[in-house]
Amino acid sequence: MVLMVMSSVTGCSNKVMYDNLRLNQRQKCAEEPRSTYVECIERTNKSYEEYERERKEIIKDAETDG
C-alpha cells in the first residue's frame, strides 16, 4: 500500500515538474520573433502522457541495445 502511494506521489511530482518545464518553455517562446513563435509553441504541446510514453520507449531501447 505504501509503495503504491509513493509511486503515485512520484508520478504526480514528475507531471508537475514536466508541466512547469513546459510552462517555462512557452514563456521563452514569447521572446521569439513572430516568425518562429508558432513553431516554438507547437514544440511545447506534447502532453505528459505522450512524453512519458516516449521516454519509456527510449529507456527500453537503450536497455536492449546495452
N, C-alpha and C positions, 0 to 999 in steps of 0.2 A: 504494500500500500504506500509506504513512504517513498519507495523507489518510483512509483507511478506519479506521485505528487511532484517529486524532484524533477522528473523527466518533463512533466507538464510545465513547471516553472521555468526550466531551462529553455524549453521550446518557446514559451511566451517572451522571455527576455531576448532570445535571438530575434524574434519577429520585431520586437520593439526597437532593437538596435538596427535591424535592416530598415525599418520604416524611418528611423531618424537619419540614417545614412542617405536614404532616398530623398528625404526632405531637404537635406543639405545639398545634395546634388542638384535638385530642382532650383534651389536658391542661387546656386552658381550659374545655372542656365540663364537666369535673369540678367546676368552680367555679359552674356554672349551677344554678339551682333544679331539683329533680326534674321539675317540670312541663315544663321546656324541655330537659332533658338528652338525651332520646332524639332529639329533633329536631336538636339540635346535633350529636350523633354521626352521624346519618344524613347530614348535610351533608358530613361528612369521609369518607364511604365511597367516593367516586369514585376509581377506580384511576388510576394514572399514564397508562396507555394511553388511557383514556377522556378524561382531562384533556388529553392531548397531541392527540388527535383533534379535540376541541372547539376547542382553541387554534389549530390549523392551519386549521380552517374559518373562524374569526373573522378570522384574518390574510388568508386568501384572499378573503373577502367584502370586507374593508377595501380590499384592493388593487384589486378590480374596481369598487368604488364610487368610489375615489380618483381 
